[in-house]
Amino acid sequence: MSRTVNKITLVGNVGRDPDVRETKTGTKVVHLSLATNRPRCGEDSEQRTDWHRLTFWARLAQFTEDNVRKGDRIYVEGHVEYDTYERDGVSIPTADVNVRELVLLSSKDVEVVEAAA
């Protein structure tokens, strides 16, 4: 059996307040956008901002709703999920980070929250 890994670590700034929803079965889910910066390839002075869509579930979703706001600096770990949706007959690819761990970096007391196993 070969070993595979799907793990992503991001540190960045929250681009909008949490978008809070509930599934049909009553599980809380929260979506956020996270901005990370990196230098443009081959250029010294300019940076490029990458936007990531983050998803938090259940207990971690509740913590995010209560404690995370636009502009906050956070550290997250999770895995990437790829999907597509169709709009006007065109298939649009998506990438979503399903978050398993969140660390608040903006607050005075750094707090770590992990999703329940």
LINRAWO-V239139 format. One record per residue. SS is DSSP state (@ for helix, = for strand, . for the rest). NEAR is the number of other ideal C-beta (glycine too) atoms within 12 Angstrom. D_CENTER is the distance of its C-alpha to the mean C-alpha in Angstrom with 1 decimal. Layout:
# LINRAWO-V239139
ss:near:d_center
SS:NEAR:D_CENTER
SS:NEAR:D_CENTER
This chain:
# LINRAWO-V239139
ss:near:d_center
.:3:30.3
.:4:27.9
.:5:24.7
.:7:21.4
.:9:17.9
.:15:14.5
.:16:12.3
=:27:9.7
=:22:9.5
=:33:8.0
=:23:9.7
=:29:9.6
=:27:10.3
=:36:8.8
.:26:10.5
.:21:11.5
.:19:12.3
.:32:10.6
=:23:11.9
=:23:13.5
=:17:15.3
=:16:17.4
.:14:18.3
.:7:22.0
.:9:22.5
.:10:21.1
.:20:17.8
=:24:15.4
=:29:12.0
=:35:9.6
=:29:7.3
=:39:6.0
=:29:6.3
=:39:6.0
=:26:9.4
=:26:10.8
=:18:14.6
=:15:17.0
=:14:20.7
.:13:22.1
.:9:24.0
.:8:27.6
.:10:27.3
.:8:27.5
.:8:26.9
.:12:24.1
=:14:20.4
=:15:18.0
=:17:14.7
=:21:11.9
=:21:9.3
=:31:6.0
=:30:5.0
=:42:2.4
=:37:5.5
=:41:7.5
=:30:11.2
@:26:14.6
@:22:15.2
@:36:11.8
@:33:11.2
@:23:14.5
@:28:13.8
@:37:10.8
@:26:13.2
@:20:15.9
@:27:14.7
.:40:11.8
.:20:13.1
.:18:12.9
.:18:13.8
.:29:12.7
=:25:11.9
=:43:9.5
=:28:9.2
=:40:6.8
=:26:8.4
=:31:8.1
=:23:9.5
=:25:9.4
=:18:11.2
=:15:13.5
=:15:15.5
=:13:17.7
=:13:19.2
=:11:22.5
=:10:23.5
.:7:27.1
.:7:28.0
=:9:25.4
=:11:22.7
=:13:19.3
=:14:16.9
=:18:13.1
=:21:10.3
=:27:7.3
=:34:5.0
=:31:6.7
=:41:6.0
=:28:9.6
=:29:10.0
=:45:9.2
=:29:11.7
=:25:12.8
.:23:14.5
.:22:16.1
.:17:18.2
.:7:21.7
.:10:21.1
.:15:18.0
=:21:16.7
=:20:15.0
=:29:13.8
=:20:13.5
.:27:13.3
.:14:17.0
.:8:18.3
